Amino acid sequence: MAYKIEDSCVSCGACAAECPVNAISQGDTIFVIDADACIDCGSCASVCPVGAPVEA
């Protein structure tokens, strides 16, 4: 199951820098995860200061 980023995202970019498959990019207002590319590793969730990435 892929992760998704909730609205609590503060656009710090920590998650994108940590993603081993580059599935995270800056969206219009918050970062977004490409569900097809996400390997469900949880790296993004472990570095997020606000807990925005959650399992979808």
C-alpha distance matrix in Angstrom:
0.0 3.8 6.8 9.7 13.3 15.5 19.2 20.4 19.9 23.3 22.8 23.9 21.8 21.0 17.2 18.1 20.6 18.3 15.4 16.2 15.1 16.6 13.7 15.2 18.5 21.0 20.8 23.8 23.7 20.6 18.2 15.3 12.1 11.9 8.4 9.8 11.0 8.4 8.0 6.1 9.7 10.6 13.9 14.0 13.7 16.4 18.9 18.6 21.9 20.8 17.2 16.0 12.5 10.2 6.7 6.5
3.8 0.0 3.8 6.7 10.3 13.0 16.6 17.9 16.8 20.2 19.3 20.5 18.3 17.8 14.0 14.6 17.4 15.4 12.5 13.7 12.4 13.3 10.2 11.5 14.7 17.2 17.2 20.3 20.3 17.2 14.6 11.6 8.3 8.4 5.4 7.7 8.4 5.5 6.6 5.1 8.7 9.2 11.9 11.3 11.6 14.7 16.5 16.0 19.5 18.5 15.2 13.5 9.9 8.6 6.0 5.8
6.8 3.8 0.0 3.8 6.9 9.7 13.3 14.2 13.2 16.6 16.1 17.2 15.5 14.9 11.2 12.5 15.4 13.6 11.3 13.5 12.9 13.0 10.0 10.0 13.1 15.1 15.2 18.2 17.6 14.2 11.9 9.5 6.9 8.7 7.0 10.2 10.2 7.0 8.6 6.3 8.8 7.7 10.1 8.6 8.5 12.0 13.6 12.6 15.8 14.7 11.6 9.7 6.1 5.3 4.2 5.1
9.7 6.7 3.8 0.0 3.8 6.5 9.9 11.5 10.6 14.2 13.7 15.6 14.3 14.5 11.2 12.3 15.7 14.7 12.7 15.5 14.7 13.8 10.5 9.5 11.6 12.9 12.3 15.0 14.3 11.1 9.3 6.9 5.8 8.3 7.5 11.2 11.7 9.2 11.8 10.0 12.3 10.6 12.4 9.8 9.7 13.5 14.3 12.3 15.2 13.5 10.9 8.0 5.4 5.6 6.2 5.6
13.3 10.3 6.9 3.8 0.0 3.8 6.8 8.0 6.8 10.4 10.3 12.4 11.8 12.3 9.6 11.1 14.5 14.1 13.0 16.3 15.9 14.4 11.6 9.3 10.7 10.9 10.5 12.8 11.4 8.0 6.8 6.0 6.8 10.2 10.6 14.3 14.2 11.9 14.5 12.7 14.2 11.8 12.7 9.4 9.1 12.8 12.8 10.1 12.5 10.5 8.7 5.2 4.2 6.3 8.7 8.8
15.5 13.0 9.7 6.5 3.8 0.0 3.8 5.4 6.1 9.9 11.0 13.5 13.9 14.5 12.5 14.3 17.6 17.3 16.5 20.0 19.7 18.1 15.4 12.9 13.7 13.1 12.0 13.3 11.2 8.5 9.0 8.8 10.3 13.5 13.6 17.4 17.7 15.4 17.9 15.7 17.2 14.5 15.6 12.3 11.2 14.6 14.6 11.4 12.7 9.8 8.5 5.0 6.3 7.3 10.1 9.8
19.2 16.6 13.3 9.9 6.8 3.8 0.0 3.8 5.3 8.3 10.0 13.0 14.1 15.5 14.2 15.8 18.9 19.3 18.9 22.6 22.3 20.2 17.7 14.7 14.6 13.0 11.5 11.8 8.9 7.2 9.3 10.1 12.6 15.8 16.5 20.2 20.5 18.6 21.3 19.3 20.7 17.8 18.5 14.9 14.0 17.1 16.4 12.8 13.3 10.2 10.3 7.0 9.5 10.9 13.9 13.4
20.4 17.9 14.2 11.5 8.0 5.4 3.8 0.0 3.8 6.4 9.2 11.3 13.2 13.9 13.2 15.5 18.1 18.3 18.7 22.4 22.8 20.8 18.8 15.6 15.8 14.2 13.6 14.1 10.8 8.6 10.4 12.0 14.3 17.8 18.5 22.2 22.0 19.7 22.0 19.7 20.4 17.1 17.5 14.0 12.5 15.1 14.2 10.4 10.1 6.8 7.7 5.5 9.1 10.9 14.4 14.9
19.9 16.8 13.2 10.6 6.8 6.1 5.3 3.8 0.0 3.8 5.6 7.9 9.4 10.5 10.0 12.0 14.6 15.2 15.6 19.4 19.8 17.5 15.9 12.4 12.4 10.8 10.9 11.9 8.8 5.9 7.1 9.5 11.9 15.6 16.9 20.4 19.7 17.6 20.1 18.3 18.7 15.7 15.3 11.6 11.2 13.7 12.1 8.5 8.9 6.8 7.9 5.2 8.1 11.0 14.4 15.1
23.3 20.2 16.6 14.2 10.4 9.9 8.3 6.4 3.8 0.0 3.8 5.6 8.4 10.0 10.9 12.5 14.5 15.7 16.9 20.7 21.4 18.7 17.7 14.0 13.3 11.1 11.8 12.3 8.9 6.9 8.5 11.8 14.6 18.2 20.0 23.2 22.2 20.3 22.7 21.2 21.1 18.1 17.0 13.4 13.4 15.1 12.7 9.3 8.7 7.6 10.0 8.4 11.3 14.5 18.0 18.9
22.8 19.3 16.1 13.7 10.3 11.0 10.0 9.2 5.6 3.8 0.0 3.8 5.5 8.3 9.1 9.7 11.8 13.7 14.6 18.3 18.8 15.8 15.1 11.3 10.0 7.6 9.1 10.2 7.7 5.4 6.0 9.8 12.6 16.0 18.4 21.3 19.9 18.5 21.1 20.2 20.1 17.6 16.1 12.5 13.5 15.4 12.6 9.9 10.4 10.2 11.9 9.9 11.6 15.2 18.3 19.0
23.9 20.5 17.2 15.6 12.4 13.5 13.0 11.3 7.9 5.6 3.8 0.0 3.8 5.7 8.0 9.0 9.8 11.9 13.7 17.3 18.4 15.6 15.7 12.1 11.4 9.8 12.2 13.6 11.4 9.1 8.7 12.2 14.3 17.7 20.0 22.7 20.8 19.2 21.4 20.4 19.6 17.0 14.9 11.7 12.9 13.9 10.5 8.5 8.7 10.0 12.0 11.0 12.5 16.2 19.4 20.8
21.8 18.3 15.5 14.3 11.8 13.9 14.1 13.2 9.4 8.4 5.5 3.8 0.0 3.8 5.4 5.3 6.4 8.8 10.3 13.8 14.8 11.9 12.4 9.0 8.5 7.9 11.1 13.4 12.1 9.4 7.4 10.5 12.0 15.0 17.5 19.9 17.6 16.2 18.4 18.0 17.1 15.1 12.7 9.7 11.9 13.0 9.8 8.7 10.3 11.8 12.8 11.5 11.8 15.6 18.2 19.6
21.0 17.8 14.9 14.5 12.3 14.5 15.5 13.9 10.5 10.0 8.3 5.7 3.8 0.0 3.8 5.6 5.3 6.4 8.9 12.3 14.2 12.1 12.9 10.1 10.9 11.2 14.3 16.8 15.3 12.1 9.9 12.3 12.9 16.0 18.0 20.3 17.8 15.8 17.3 16.5 15.0 12.7 9.9 7.4 9.6 9.7 6.4 6.3 8.3 10.7 11.3 11.1 11.0 14.6 17.2 19.2
17.2 14.0 11.2 11.2 9.6 12.5 14.2 13.2 10.0 10.9 9.1 8.0 5.4 3.8 0.0 3.8 5.5 5.2 6.2 10.0 11.4 9.7 9.7 7.2 9.1 10.4 13.0 16.1 14.9 11.3 8.4 9.8 9.6 12.7 14.4 16.7 14.3 12.1 13.7 12.9 11.8 9.7 7.4 4.3 7.2 8.4 6.3 6.1 9.4 10.9 10.2 9.4 8.2 11.7 13.9 15.8
18.1 14.6 12.5 12.3 11.1 14.3 15.8 15.5 12.0 12.5 9.7 9.0 5.3 5.6 3.8 0.0 3.8 5.4 5.4 8.8 9.5 6.8 7.6 5.0 6.3 8.3 11.5 14.8 14.5 11.3 7.9 9.0 8.8 11.2 13.7 15.5 12.8 11.5 13.6 13.8 13.0 11.9 9.5 7.1 10.6 11.9 9.8 9.8 12.9 14.3 13.7 12.3 10.9 14.2 15.9 17.3
20.6 17.4 15.4 15.7 14.5 17.6 18.9 18.1 14.6 14.5 11.8 9.8 6.4 5.3 5.5 3.8 0.0 3.8 5.8 8.3 10.1 8.1 10.2 8.5 9.6 11.3 14.8 17.9 17.5 14.5 11.4 12.8 12.4 14.6 16.9 18.3 15.1 13.9 15.2 15.6 13.9 13.0 9.7 8.5 11.9 12.1 9.6 10.7 13.4 15.7 15.5 14.8 13.5 16.8 18.5 20.3
18.3 15.4 13.6 14.7 14.1 17.3 19.3 18.3 15.2 15.7 13.7 11.9 8.8 6.4 5.2 5.4 3.8 0.0 3.8 6.2 9.0 8.4 10.0 9.2 11.5 13.7 16.8 20.2 19.5 16.1 12.8 13.6 12.4 14.5 16.0 17.4 14.2 12.3 12.8 12.8 10.5 9.7 6.2 6.1 9.5 9.2 7.6 9.7 12.9 15.1 14.2 14.1 12.2 15.0 16.4 18.6
15.4 12.5 11.3 12.7 13.0 16.5 18.9 18.7 15.6 16.9 14.6 13.7 10.3 8.9 6.2 5.4 5.8 3.8 0.0 3.8 5.6 5.4 6.6 6.9 9.9 12.9 15.6 19.3 19.1 15.7 12.1 11.8 9.7 11.2 12.6 13.7 10.4 8.7 9.4 10.1 8.6 8.7 6.2 6.1 9.8 10.6 10.0 11.5 15.1 16.6 15.0 14.2 11.6 13.9 14.6 16.4
16.2 13.7 13.5 15.5 16.3 20.0 22.6 22.4 19.4 20.7 18.3 17.3 13.8 12.3 10.0 8.8 8.3 6.2 3.8 0.0 3.8 5.8 8.0 9.6 12.6 15.9 18.6 22.3 22.6 19.3 15.6 14.9 12.3 12.8 13.9 13.9 10.3 9.2 8.8 10.6 8.7 10.2 8.0 9.4 12.8 13.0 12.9 14.9 18.5 20.1 18.4 17.8 14.9 16.7 16.7 18.5
15.1 12.4 12.9 14.7 15.9 19.7 22.3 22.8 19.8 21.4 18.8 18.4 14.8 14.2 11.4 9.5 10.1 9.0 5.6 3.8 0.0 3.8 5.5 8.4 11.2 14.9 17.1 20.9 21.7 18.7 15.0 13.5 10.6 10.1 11.4 10.8 7.0 7.1 7.7 10.3 9.9 11.8 10.5 11.0 14.4 15.5 15.5 16.8 20.5 21.6 19.7 18.4 15.3 17.0 16.5 17.6
16.6 13.3 13.0 13.8 14.4 18.1 20.2 20.8 17.5 18.7 15.8 15.6 11.9 12.1 9.7 6.8 8.1 8.4 5.4 5.8 3.8 0.0 3.8 5.6 7.7 11.4 13.8 17.6 18.5 15.7 12.0 11.0 8.9 8.9 11.3 11.4 7.9 8.3 10.2 12.3 12.1 13.0 11.4 10.7 14.3 15.8 14.9 15.6 19.1 20.2 18.8 17.1 14.5 16.8 17.0 17.8
13.7 10.2 10.0 10.5 11.6 15.4 17.7 18.8 15.9 17.7 15.1 15.7 12.4 12.9 9.7 7.6 10.2 10.0 6.6 8.0 5.5 3.8 0.0 3.8 6.8 10.4 12.0 15.8 16.8 14.0 10.3 8.2 5.5 5.2 7.6 8.3 5.4 5.6 8.6 10.4 11.3 12.0 11.3 10.1 13.2 15.4 15.1 15.1 18.7 19.0 17.3 15.1 12.3 14.2 14.1 14.4
15.2 11.5 10.0 9.5 9.3 12.9 14.7 15.6 12.4 14.0 11.3 12.1 9.0 10.1 7.2 5.0 8.5 9.2 6.9 9.6 8.4 5.6 3.8 0.0 3.8 7.1 9.1 12.9 13.4 10.4 6.6 5.6 4.5 6.3 9.2 11.0 8.9 8.3 11.4 12.1 12.7 12.2 11.2 8.8 11.8 14.2 13.2 12.6 15.9 16.1 14.9 12.5 10.4 13.1 14.0 14.4
18.5 14.7 13.1 11.6 10.7 13.7 14.6 15.8 12.4 13.3 10.0 11.4 8.5 10.9 9.1 6.3 9.6 11.5 9.9 12.6 11.2 7.7 6.8 3.8 0.0 3.8 6.3 9.9 11.0 8.8 5.5 5.5 6.6 8.1 11.7 13.3 11.5 11.7 15.0 15.8 16.5 15.8 14.5 11.8 14.6 17.0 15.4 14.2 17.0 17.2 16.7 13.9 12.7 15.7 17.0 16.9
21.0 17.2 15.1 12.9 10.9 13.1 13.0 14.2 10.8 11.1 7.6 9.8 7.9 11.2 10.4 8.3 11.3 13.7 12.9 15.9 14.9 11.4 10.4 7.1 3.8 0.0 3.8 6.8 7.6 6.2 4.3 6.2 8.9 10.9 14.3 16.4 15.1 15.0 18.4 18.7 19.4 18.1 16.8 13.6 15.9 18.4 16.3 14.5 16.5 16.4 16.6 13.6 13.5 16.7 18.6 18.4
20.8 17.2 15.2 12.3 10.5 12.0 11.5 13.6 10.9 11.8 9.1 12.2 11.1 14.3 13.0 11.5 14.8 16.8 15.6 18.6 17.1 13.8 12.0 9.1 6.3 3.8 0.0 3.8 5.6 5.2 5.0 5.7 9.1 10.8 13.9 16.1 15.7 15.9 19.5 19.6 20.9 19.6 19.0 15.6 17.4 20.3 18.6 16.3 18.2 17.3 17.4 13.9 13.9 16.7 18.4 17.5
23.8 20.3 18.2 15.0 12.8 13.3 11.8 14.1 11.9 12.3 10.2 13.6 13.4 16.8 16.1 14.8 17.9 20.2 19.3 22.3 20.9 17.6 15.8 12.9 9.9 6.8 3.8 0.0 3.8 6.1 7.9 9.0 12.6 14.2 17.1 19.4 19.3 19.5 23.1 23.1 24.5 22.9 22.4 18.8 20.3 23.2 21.3 18.6 19.9 18.6 19.2 15.8 16.5 19.1 21.0 19.9
23.7 20.3 17.6 14.3 11.4 11.2 8.9 10.8 8.8 8.9 7.7 11.4 12.1 15.3 14.9 14.5 17.5 19.5 19.1 22.6 21.7 18.5 16.8 13.4 11.0 7.6 5.6 3.8 0.0 3.8 7.1 9.3 13.1 15.5 18.0 20.8 20.6 20.0 23.5 22.9 24.0 21.9 21.3 17.6 18.5 21.3 19.3 16.3 17.0 15.5 16.5 13.2 14.8 17.5 20.0 19.2
20.6 17.2 14.2 11.1 8.0 8.5 7.2 8.6 5.9 6.9 5.4 9.1 9.4 12.1 11.3 11.3 14.5 16.1 15.7 19.3 18.7 15.7 14.0 10.4 8.8 6.2 5.2 6.1 3.8 0.0 3.8 6.5 10.1 13.1 15.4 18.4 17.9 16.9 20.2 19.4 20.3 18.1 17.6 13.8 14.7 17.6 15.8 12.7 13.9 12.6 13.2 9.9 11.1 14.0 16.7 16.3
18.2 14.6 11.9 9.3 6.8 9.0 9.3 10.4 7.1 8.5 6.0 8.7 7.4 9.9 8.4 7.9 11.4 12.8 12.1 15.6 15.0 12.0 10.3 6.6 5.5 4.3 5.0 7.9 7.1 3.8 0.0 3.8 7.0 10.1 12.7 15.5 14.6 13.6 16.8 16.3 17.1 15.3 14.5 11.0 12.6 15.4 13.7 11.3 13.5 12.8 12.7 9.5 9.5 12.7 14.9 14.9
15.3 11.6 9.5 6.9 6.0 8.8 10.1 12.0 9.5 11.8 9.8 12.2 10.5 12.3 9.8 9.0 12.8 13.6 11.8 14.9 13.5 11.0 8.2 5.6 5.5 6.2 5.7 9.0 9.3 6.5 3.8 0.0 3.8 6.7 9.1 12.0 11.6 10.8 14.3 14.1 15.6 14.4 14.3 11.1 12.8 16.0 15.2 13.1 15.8 14.8 13.7 10.3 9.2 11.6 12.9 12.3
12.1 8.3 6.9 5.8 6.8 10.3 12.6 14.3 11.9 14.6 12.6 14.3 12.0 12.9 9.6 8.8 12.4 12.4 9.7 12.3 10.6 8.9 5.5 4.5 6.6 8.9 9.1 12.6 13.1 10.1 7.0 3.8 0.0 3.8 5.8 8.7 8.1 7.0 10.6 10.7 12.5 11.9 12.3 9.7 11.7 14.9 14.8 13.4 16.7 16.0 14.2 11.2 8.7 10.5 10.9 10.5
11.9 8.4 8.7 8.3 10.2 13.5 15.8 17.8 15.6 18.2 16.0 17.7 15.0 16.0 12.7 11.2 14.6 14.5 11.2 12.8 10.1 8.9 5.2 6.3 8.1 10.9 10.8 14.2 15.5 13.1 10.1 6.7 3.8 0.0 3.8 5.5 5.4 6.2 9.9 11.1 13.4 13.8 14.4 12.6 14.7 17.8 17.9 17.0 20.4 19.8 17.7 14.9 12.1 13.3 12.7 11.6
8.4 5.4 7.0 7.5 10.6 13.6 16.5 18.5 16.9 20.0 18.4 20.0 17.5 18.0 14.4 13.7 16.9 16.0 12.6 13.9 11.4 11.3 7.6 9.2 11.7 14.3 13.9 17.1 18.0 15.4 12.7 9.1 5.8 3.8 0.0 3.8 5.5 5.1 8.4 9.1 12.2 12.9 14.4 13.1 14.6 17.8 18.7 17.8 21.3 20.3 17.7 15.1 12.0 12.0 10.4 8.9
9.8 7.7 10.2 11.2 14.3 17.4 20.2 22.2 20.4 23.2 21.3 22.7 19.9 20.3 16.7 15.5 18.3 17.4 13.7 13.9 10.8 11.4 8.3 11.0 13.3 16.4 16.1 19.4 20.8 18.4 15.5 12.0 8.7 5.5 3.8 0.0 3.8 5.8 8.3 10.3 13.3 14.9 16.2 15.6 17.4 20.2 21.2 20.8 24.4 23.8 21.2 18.7 15.4 15.4 13.5 12.1
11.0 8.4 10.2 11.7 14.2 17.7 20.5 22.0 19.7 22.2 19.9 20.8 17.6 17.8 14.3 12.8 15.1 14.2 10.4 10.3 7.0 7.9 5.4 8.9 11.5 15.1 15.7 19.3 20.6 17.9 14.6 11.6 8.1 5.4 5.5 3.8 0.0 3.8 6.4 9.2 11.3 13.1 13.7 13.4 15.8 18.2 18.9 19.0 22.7 22.7 20.3 18.1 14.8 15.4 14.0 13.6
8.4 5.5 7.0 9.2 11.9 15.4 18.6 19.7 17.6 20.3 18.5 19.2 16.2 15.8 12.1 11.5 13.9 12.3 8.7 9.2 7.1 8.3 5.6 8.3 11.7 15.0 15.9 19.5 20.0 16.9 13.6 10.8 7.0 6.2 5.1 5.8 3.8 0.0 3.8 5.6 7.9 9.5 10.5 10.3 12.3 14.8 15.9 16.1 19.8 19.7 17.0 15.2 11.6 12.0 10.6 10.9
8.0 6.6 8.6 11.8 14.5 17.9 21.3 22.0 20.1 22.7 21.1 21.4 18.4 17.3 13.7 13.6 15.2 12.8 9.4 8.8 7.7 10.2 8.6 11.4 15.0 18.4 19.5 23.1 23.5 20.2 16.8 14.3 10.6 9.9 8.4 8.3 6.4 3.8 0.0 3.8 5.6 8.5 9.9 11.0 12.7 14.5 16.2 17.1 20.9 21.1 18.1 17.1 13.3 13.1 11.2 12.3
6.1 5.1 6.3 10.0 12.7 15.7 19.3 19.7 18.3 21.2 20.2 20.4 18.0 16.5 12.9 13.8 15.6 12.8 10.1 10.6 10.3 12.3 10.4 12.1 15.8 18.7 19.6 23.1 22.9 19.4 16.3 14.1 10.7 11.1 9.1 10.3 9.2 5.6 3.8 0.0 3.8 5.7 8.3 9.4 10.0 12.0 14.3 15.0 18.6 18.5 15.2 14.6 10.7 10.0 7.9 9.8
9.7 8.7 8.8 12.3 14.2 17.2 20.7 20.4 18.7 21.1 20.1 19.6 17.1 15.0 11.8 13.0 13.9 10.5 8.6 8.7 9.9 12.1 11.3 12.7 16.5 19.4 20.9 24.5 24.0 20.3 17.1 15.6 12.5 13.4 12.2 13.3 11.3 7.9 5.6 3.8 0.0 3.8 5.6 8.0 9.0 9.7 12.1 13.7 17.3 18.0 14.9 15.0 11.4 11.3 10.2 12.8
10.6 9.2 7.7 10.6 11.8 14.5 17.8 17.1 15.7 18.1 17.6 17.0 15.1 12.7 9.7 11.9 13.0 9.7 8.7 10.2 11.8 13.0 12.0 12.2 15.8 18.1 19.6 22.9 21.9 18.1 15.3 14.4 11.9 13.8 12.9 14.9 13.1 9.5 8.5 5.7 3.8 0.0 3.8 5.4 5.3 6.4 9.1 10.3 13.7 14.3 11.2 11.6 8.4 8.6 8.5 11.7
13.9 11.9 10.1 12.4 12.7 15.6 18.5 17.5 15.3 17.0 16.1 14.9 12.7 9.9 7.4 9.5 9.7 6.2 6.2 8.0 10.5 11.4 11.3 11.2 14.5 16.8 19.0 22.4 21.3 17.6 14.5 14.3 12.3 14.4 14.4 16.2 13.7 10.5 9.9 8.3 5.6 3.8 0.0 3.8 5.5 5.3 6.7 8.9 12.4 13.9 11.6 12.2 9.5 11.0 11.7 14.7
14.0 11.3 8.6 9.8 9.4 12.3 14.9 14.0 11.6 13.4 12.5 11.7 9.7 7.4 4.3 7.1 8.5 6.1 6.1 9.4 11.0 10.7 10.1 8.8 11.8 13.6 15.6 18.8 17.6 13.8 11.0 11.1 9.7 12.6 13.1 15.6 13.4 10.3 11.0 9.4 8.0 5.4 3.8 0.0 3.8 5.5 5.6 6.2 10.1 11.1 9.0 8.9 6.5 9.0 10.7 13.3
13.7 11.6 8.5 9.7 9.1 11.2 14.0 12.5 11.2 13.4 13.5 12.9 11.9 9.6 7.2 10.6 11.9 9.5 9.8 12.8 14.4 14.3 13.2 11.8 14.6 15.9 17.4 20.3 18.5 14.7 12.6 12.8 11.7 14.7 14.6 17.4 15.8 12.3 12.7 10.0 9.0 5.3 5.5 3.8 0.0 3.8 5.6 5.4 8.7 9.0 6.2 7.2 5.1 6.8 9.0 12.2
16.4 14.7 12.0 13.5 12.8 14.6 17.1 15.1 13.7 15.1 15.4 13.9 13.0 9.7 8.4 11.9 12.1 9.2 10.6 13.0 15.5 15.8 15.4 14.2 17.0 18.4 20.3 23.2 21.3 17.6 15.4 16.0 14.9 17.8 17.8 20.2 18.2 14.8 14.5 12.0 9.7 6.4 5.3 5.5 3.8 0.0 3.8 5.9 8.5 10.1 8.0 10.2 8.8 10.3 12.2 15.6
18.9 16.5 13.6 14.3 12.8 14.6 16.4 14.2 12.1 12.7 12.6 10.5 9.8 6.4 6.3 9.8 9.6 7.6 10.0 12.9 15.5 14.9 15.1 13.2 15.4 16.3 18.6 21.3 19.3 15.8 13.7 15.2 14.8 17.9 18.7 21.2 18.9 15.9 16.2 14.3 12.1 9.1 6.7 5.6 5.6 3.8 0.0 3.8 6.3 9.0 8.3 10.0 9.5 12.1 14.6 17.6
18.6 16.0 12.6 12.3 10.1 11.4 12.8 10.4 8.5 9.3 9.9 8.5 8.7 6.3 6.1 9.8 10.7 9.7 11.5 14.9 16.8 15.6 15.1 12.6 14.2 14.5 16.3 18.6 16.3 12.7 11.3 13.1 13.4 17.0 17.8 20.8 19.0 16.1 17.1 15.0 13.7 10.3 8.9 6.2 5.4 5.9 3.8 0.0 3.8 5.5 5.3 6.6 7.3 10.3 13.5 16.0
21.9 19.5 15.8 15.2 12.5 12.7 13.3 10.1 8.9 8.7 10.4 8.7 10.3 8.3 9.4 12.9 13.4 12.9 15.1 18.5 20.5 19.1 18.7 15.9 17.0 16.5 18.2 19.9 17.0 13.9 13.5 15.8 16.7 20.4 21.3 24.4 22.7 19.8 20.9 18.6 17.3 13.7 12.4 10.1 8.7 8.5 6.3 3.8 0.0 3.8 5.9 8.0 10.1 12.7 16.2 18.7
20.8 18.5 14.7 13.5 10.5 9.8 10.2 6.8 6.8 7.6 10.2 10.0 11.8 10.7 10.9 14.3 15.7 15.1 16.6 20.1 21.6 20.2 19.0 16.1 17.2 16.4 17.3 18.6 15.5 12.6 12.8 14.8 16.0 19.8 20.3 23.8 22.7 19.7 21.1 18.5 18.0 14.3 13.9 11.1 9.0 10.1 9.0 5.5 3.8 0.0 3.8 5.6 8.6 10.9 14.6 16.7
17.2 15.2 11.6 10.9 8.7 8.5 10.3 7.7 7.9 10.0 11.9 12.0 12.8 11.3 10.2 13.7 15.5 14.2 15.0 18.4 19.7 18.8 17.3 14.9 16.7 16.6 17.4 19.2 16.5 13.2 12.7 13.7 14.2 17.7 17.7 21.2 20.3 17.0 18.1 15.2 14.9 11.2 11.6 9.0 6.2 8.0 8.3 5.3 5.9 3.8 0.0 3.8 5.8 7.3 11.0 13.4
16.0 13.5 9.7 8.0 5.2 5.0 7.0 5.5 5.2 8.4 9.9 11.0 11.5 11.1 9.4 12.3 14.8 14.1 14.2 17.8 18.4 17.1 15.1 12.5 13.9 13.6 13.9 15.8 13.2 9.9 9.5 10.3 11.2 14.9 15.1 18.7 18.1 15.2 17.1 14.6 15.0 11.6 12.2 8.9 7.2 10.2 10.0 6.6 8.0 5.6 3.8 0.0 3.8 6.3 10.0 11.5
12.5 9.9 6.1 5.4 4.2 6.3 9.5 9.1 8.1 11.3 11.6 12.5 11.8 11.0 8.2 10.9 13.5 12.2 11.6 14.9 15.3 14.5 12.3 10.4 12.7 13.5 13.9 16.5 14.8 11.1 9.5 9.2 8.7 12.1 12.0 15.4 14.8 11.6 13.3 10.7 11.4 8.4 9.5 6.5 5.1 8.8 9.5 7.3 10.1 8.6 5.8 3.8 0.0 3.8 7.0 8.9
10.2 8.6 5.3 5.6 6.3 7.3 10.9 10.9 11.0 14.5 15.2 16.2 15.6 14.6 11.7 14.2 16.8 15.0 13.9 16.7 17.0 16.8 14.2 13.1 15.7 16.7 16.7 19.1 17.5 14.0 12.7 11.6 10.5 13.3 12.0 15.4 15.4 12.0 13.1 10.0 11.3 8.6 11.0 9.0 6.8 10.3 12.1 10.3 12.7 10.9 7.3 6.3 3.8 0.0 3.8 6.2
6.7 6.0 4.2 6.2 8.7 10.1 13.9 14.4 14.4 18.0 18.3 19.4 18.2 17.2 13.9 15.9 18.5 16.4 14.6 16.7 16.5 17.0 14.1 14.0 17.0 18.6 18.4 21.0 20.0 16.7 14.9 12.9 10.9 12.7 10.4 13.5 14.0 10.6 11.2 7.9 10.2 8.5 11.7 10.7 9.0 12.2 14.6 13.5 16.2 14.6 11.0 10.0 7.0 3.8 0.0 3.8
6.5 5.8 5.1 5.6 8.8 9.8 13.4 14.9 15.1 18.9 19.0 20.8 19.6 19.2 15.8 17.3 20.3 18.6 16.4 18.5 17.6 17.8 14.4 14.4 16.9 18.4 17.5 19.9 19.2 16.3 14.9 12.3 10.5 11.6 8.9 12.1 13.6 10.9 12.3 9.8 12.8 11.7 14.7 13.3 12.2 15.6 17.6 16.0 18.7 16.7 13.4 11.5 8.9 6.2 3.8 0.0
